[in-house]
Amino acid sequence: MASGPERGRIWSDDRADDRDLEPLLGAGQEPTTFALWYREWLADAVRKVEATR
C-alpha cells in the first residue's frame, strides 16, 4: 500500500518479468486510481457487449 502523493493509485507489479513496480497508466497516460480504472474497464466491457448485438 502506498502513502503520500501515491496514495490511491494502482501499481503494476511486473517483477516476475524482470521489471519493477510501475504506476498503472490510464488512457491519457496519467497514473490511474481504482475508480478511474474501473470506469474504463466497465466502459470497455459495455462496448464489447454492444458490439455482439
N, C-alpha and C positions, 0 to 999 in steps of 0.2 A: 504494500500500500504506500502510495506517495503522499507527501505532505507539502506544504508551502505552495508555490505557484503551480506545481504539477498536480496538485490535488484535484481529483475528479476526472482526470484524463485516462484514456485507455492506452496501455502499452502492449507492444508486440514482443513476445519472447521467442527469439529465433536462435537462442544459444545452441540448440541441438544441430543447427546448420552452420555452426561456427560464426555466427553473427551475434551482435549484442542486443540488449534491450533497446527498443526504439519506440517513440510515441507513434501510435496509430494515427494516420492522417486521413482527414475527410476528403470529400470531393474537391474542395478548394485548397487542398494541401495544408490545411490548418490542423493542429493537434485536436483530436476529437474527444468529446465526452461520451459517456454511455448514452445519454439522451439523444445526442446527435447521431451516433452510430445506429441506435435502434430505429430512429425515424428513417434514416437512409435505407436500412435493411428492410423495414416494413414497406416503404415505397417501392423498393425493388421487387419484393415478393408480390405486391399488388399488380405491378406491371407484368410480371411473369404469368400470373393467373389470368389477367385480362387478355394477354396475347394468345392464350389457349382457347379462348371462346370463339 
